[in-house]
Amino acid sequence: MNDLQNTEIELRLKGFSSKTIKSYLFHIQRFLESGKELREYVLWLAKRMDPRTINVAIAAIKFYFRNVLKQDVELSYLKRPKRLPEVLTKEETIAILYKITNTKHKLLIETIYGCGLRVSEAIELRKENLRFDEGLIAIRQSKGRKDRFVVLPKFLSARLKSYIEARADENPYVFDSNRGGHLTAKSVQLILQHAVQNANISKQVHVHTLRHSYATHLLEQGTDLRIIQRLLGHSSVRTTEIYAHVSNKLIKNVISPLDTLNSEKEISQNIRTCASSTKQTSQNL
C-alpha cells in the first residue's frame, strides 16, 4: 500500500467529504511528483495559482505529513486577498428568472436563490427533505458534514409540490436528470449563464452569486446577521459579516456628513432669522 492510499484511508477515517478527499489527493500527488522541497514547491505554486487554491494545497500537504509520515511541519497559509463577492440587485434577479422558460430549470434557480443554497445542496436535494407543511427544507450533511434547515419560500412551495407530483417517478432527487440521478453542477451553471446573457446583465454571475445575493437581500430587509449565519450554514458569524460590506443599498442609505453640514447651516440660518425677528418685534413694542 503506497502513501496516497494510506492518505485516502486516513481522510476517510477522519470523516472528510468525498469532494475534499479528491482535492487533497490531487494536491498531494502533484507535490510528490514535483520532486521539490516543501517551501520551494509552495513558492512555485505562488507564481501560478490563486492564494485560496494554494491554501488548500498547503492543508492537504500538512495532512499528509502529520497523518501519514507522522512528521510535524511548519508552514504558514498565504494571506487571502479581501475580495467582495459579486451581488445581483433584486431587479437583476427578476430579469434572470424571467428569461428562464423551462419549468424545472426555473424552479431550480428560484430554489438556489430563494433558499441561499450551494449548487451541490440544490442538485443533491431529495424529495423527502421538502417539508411543505412546515415551510422548511432540510439540508443534510452539507459542507462541514452539518445539517441545517432553510425556509421554503411560499412563492415556491406550491409550484415545487405540483412539479414533483406531476412527475410521479421513483427518482429521489427534486431536480432530476434525463439520464437518471440528479443534474450536474455544470448543467446548472450553463442554465444560469444562458439566462444572464438573455437578460443582458454584464456582471460576472456564477451559481454562487445567487447565494451571495440571497444573503445580501436578507440583510437589506433587516434580517439579523446571526439568523443569516444559520440559514447559510456558516460556522462563524465572521464569515457572514462580509455581506454587511457588500450591500450597496445599505451604503446608499448612509447620510454623508457633508449633507448634515448643509442641514446644520439651514438650522443656524433659521435660528438667526427667528432671533432677528424677535428683536425687531421687541423694538417695535
KAWO-V939784 format. One record per residue. N is the residue number from 0. RES is the residue in one small letter. SS is DSSP state (h for helix, s for strand, l for the rest). PHI is phi in degrees with one decimal (NA if undefined). PSI is psi as a letter, one per 40 degrees, with the letter a starting at -180 (* if undefined). Layout:
[[N/RES/SS/PHI/PSI] [N/RES/SS/PHI/PSI]]
This chain:
[[0/m/l/NA/h] [1/n/l/-88.4/i] [2/d/h/-62.5/d] [3/l/h/-65.4/d] [4/q/h/-65.5/d] [5/n/h/-63.9/d] [6/t/h/-63.7/d] [7/e/h/-61.9/d] [8/i/h/-61.6/d] [9/e/h/-63.1/d] [10/l/h/-63.7/d] [11/r/h/-69.1/d] [12/l/h/-64.3/d] [13/k/l/-90.2/e] [14/g/l/81.2/f] [15/f/l/-69.4/i] [16/s/l/-71.9/i] [17/s/h/-59.6/d] [18/k/h/-65.0/d] [19/t/h/-68.0/d] [20/i/h/-59.8/d] [21/k/h/-60.7/d] [22/s/h/-65.7/d] [23/y/h/-61.8/d] [24/l/h/-63.6/d] [25/f/h/-61.3/d] [26/h/h/-68.5/d] [27/i/h/-67.0/d] [28/q/h/-61.9/d] [29/r/h/-63.6/d] [30/f/h/-64.1/d] [31/l/h/-64.2/d] [32/e/h/-74.2/e] [33/s/h/-70.7/d] [34/g/l/71.3/e] [35/k/l/-95.5/i] [36/e/l/-67.7/i] [37/l/h/-56.0/d] [38/r/h/-66.8/d] [39/e/h/-62.6/d] [40/y/h/-66.8/d] [41/v/h/-65.0/d] [42/l/h/-62.7/d] [43/w/h/-64.0/d] [44/l/h/-65.0/d] [45/a/h/-59.4/d] [46/k/l/-85.5/e] [47/r/l/-125.8/e] [48/m/l/-131.8/i] [49/d/l/-69.9/i] [50/p/h/-54.3/d] [51/r/h/-65.8/d] [52/t/h/-68.6/d] [53/i/h/-63.0/d] [54/n/h/-65.1/d] [55/v/h/-65.9/d] [56/a/h/-62.1/d] [57/i/h/-63.4/d] [58/a/h/-61.5/d] [59/a/h/-65.2/d] [60/i/h/-66.8/d] [61/k/h/-60.2/d] [62/f/h/-60.0/d] [63/y/h/-60.9/d] [64/f/h/-64.9/d] [65/r/h/-78.8/d] [66/n/h/-100.3/d] [67/v/l/-109.5/d] [68/l/l/-83.6/e] [69/k/l/58.5/f] [70/q/l/-121.6/h] [71/d/l/-81.4/i] [72/v/l/-135.5/h] [73/e/l/-102.3/h] [74/l/l/-152.6/h] [75/s/l/-81.7/i] [76/y/l/-75.9/i] [77/l/l/-76.7/i] [78/k/l/-69.5/h] [79/r/l/-80.6/h] [80/p/l/-65.9/h] [81/k/l/-87.2/g] [82/r/l/-113.4/h] [83/l/l/-81.2/h] [84/p/l/-70.4/i] [85/e/l/-70.8/h] [86/v/l/-133.9/h] [87/l/l/-85.6/i] [88/t/l/-78.0/i] [89/k/h/-64.1/d] [90/e/h/-64.9/d] [91/e/h/-67.7/d] [92/t/h/-63.2/d] [93/i/h/-61.2/d] [94/a/h/-61.7/d] [95/i/h/-65.7/d] [96/l/h/-62.4/d] [97/y/h/-63.6/d] [98/k/l/-84.3/e] [99/i/l/-96.0/h] [100/t/l/-100.5/d] [101/n/l/-68.8/h] [102/t/h/-57.8/d] [103/k/h/-63.0/d] [104/h/h/-64.4/d] [105/k/h/-65.6/d] [106/l/h/-61.9/d] [107/l/h/-62.5/d] [108/i/h/-66.2/d] [109/e/h/-64.2/d] [110/t/h/-68.1/d] [111/i/h/-62.0/d] [112/y/h/-71.5/d] [113/g/h/-68.5/e] [114/c/h/-120.1/e] [115/g/l/66.0/f] [116/l/l/-86.8/i] [117/r/l/-73.4/i] [118/v/h/-61.9/d] [119/s/h/-64.7/d] [120/e/h/-67.6/d] [121/a/h/-71.4/d] [122/i/h/-72.5/d] [123/e/l/-95.8/e] [124/l/l/-65.9/h] [125/r/s/-102.9/i] [126/k/h/-56.9/d] [127/e/h/-64.8/e] [128/n/h/-91.7/e] [129/l/s/-91.7/h] [130/r/s/-102.6/g] [131/f/l/-61.1/d] [132/d/l/-65.6/d] [133/e/l/-93.8/e] [134/g/l/70.9/f] [135/l/s/-133.4/i] [136/i/s/-121.9/h] [137/a/s/-91.4/h] [138/i/s/-99.5/h] [139/r/s/-100.1/h] [140/q/s/45.1/f] [141/s/s/-86.1/a] [142/k/l/-54.8/h] [143/g/l/78.2/e] [144/r/l/56.3/f] [145/k/s/-115.5/i] [146/d/s/-97.7/i] [147/r/s/-157.9/i] [148/f/s/-115.9/i] [149/v/s/-126.8/i] [150/v/s/-75.3/h] [151/l/l/-89.9/h] [152/p/l/-57.3/h] [153/k/h/-60.5/d] [154/f/h/-61.3/d] [155/l/h/-99.8/d] [156/s/h/-54.0/d] [157/a/h/-62.5/d] [158/r/h/-70.6/d] [159/l/h/-63.7/d] [160/k/h/-63.4/d] [161/s/h/-64.4/d] [162/y/h/-63.2/d] [163/i/h/-67.2/d] [164/e/h/-65.4/d] [165/a/h/-69.3/d] [166/r/h/-68.7/d] [167/a/l/48.4/f] [168/d/l/-117.5/i] [169/e/l/-94.5/e] [170/n/l/-65.1/h] [171/p/l/-74.6/e] [172/y/s/-87.9/i] [173/v/l/-66.4/d] [174/f/l/-106.6/g] [175/d/s/-77.7/i] [176/s/l/-103.2/i] [177/n/l/-64.4/d] [178/r/l/-92.0/e] [179/g/l/98.9/i] [180/g/l/73.5/a] [181/h/s/-120.1/i] [182/l/l/-62.7/i] [183/t/l/-94.3/i] [184/a/h/-61.0/d] [185/k/h/-64.6/d] [186/s/h/-63.0/d] [187/v/h/-63.8/d] [188/q/h/-62.2/d] [189/l/h/-65.9/d] [190/i/h/-60.1/d] [191/l/h/-68.5/d] [192/q/h/-58.7/d] [193/h/h/-62.0/d] [194/a/h/-67.4/d] [195/v/h/-63.1/d] [196/q/h/-62.8/d] [197/n/h/-66.7/d] [198/a/l/-86.7/e] [199/n/l/56.9/f] [200/i/l/-98.1/h] [201/s/l/-88.4/e] [202/k/l/-65.5/i] [203/q/l/-78.6/g] [204/v/l/-106.8/h] [205/h/l/-118.1/i] [206/v/h/-58.2/d] [207/h/h/-66.7/e] [208/t/h/-61.3/d] [209/l/h/-63.9/d] [210/r/h/-67.5/d] [211/h/h/-61.2/d] [212/s/h/-66.7/d] [213/y/h/-55.6/d] [214/a/h/-64.2/d] [215/t/h/-65.8/d] [216/h/h/-67.5/d] [217/l/h/-61.6/d] [218/l/h/-62.7/d] [219/e/h/-65.7/d] [220/q/l/-92.9/e] [221/g/l/96.7/e] [222/t/l/-70.0/h] [223/d/l/-60.8/i] [224/l/h/-60.0/d] [225/r/h/-72.8/d] [226/i/h/-68.6/d] [227/i/h/-61.1/d] [228/q/h/-56.0/d] [229/r/h/-68.0/d] [230/l/h/-64.2/d] [231/l/h/-82.5/e] [232/g/l/81.1/f] [233/h/l/-77.1/h] [234/s/l/-72.2/d] [235/s/l/-126.7/i] [236/v/h/-67.8/e] [237/r/h/-62.9/d] [238/t/h/-66.9/d] [239/t/h/-75.7/d] [240/e/l/-62.2/e] [241/i/h/-59.4/d] [242/y/h/-70.9/e] [243/a/h/-69.8/d] [244/h/h/-93.9/e] [245/v/h/-92.0/d] [246/s/l/-65.0/h] [247/n/h/-70.1/d] [248/k/h/-65.3/d] [249/l/h/-65.7/d] [250/i/h/-65.5/d] [251/k/h/-65.2/d] [252/n/l/-81.6/e] [253/v/l/-72.7/h] [254/i/l/-91.9/h] [255/s/l/-67.6/i] [256/p/h/-57.2/d] [257/l/h/-61.8/d] [258/d/h/-67.7/d] [259/t/h/-71.2/d] [260/l/h/-63.1/d] [261/n/h/-63.7/d] [262/s/h/-65.5/d] [263/e/h/-64.6/d] [264/k/h/-63.4/d] [265/e/h/-64.9/d] [266/i/h/-61.9/d] [267/s/h/-61.3/d] [268/q/h/-64.1/d] [269/n/h/-65.9/d] [270/i/h/-63.2/d] [271/r/h/-64.4/d] [272/t/h/-65.3/d] [273/c/h/-64.5/d] [274/a/h/-65.3/d] [275/s/h/-65.4/d] [276/s/h/-66.5/d] [277/t/h/-64.6/d] [278/k/h/-64.1/d] [279/q/h/-64.0/d] [280/t/h/-64.9/d] [281/s/h/-63.2/d] [282/q/h/-66.7/d] [283/n/h/-66.6/d] [284/l/l/-72.1/*]]
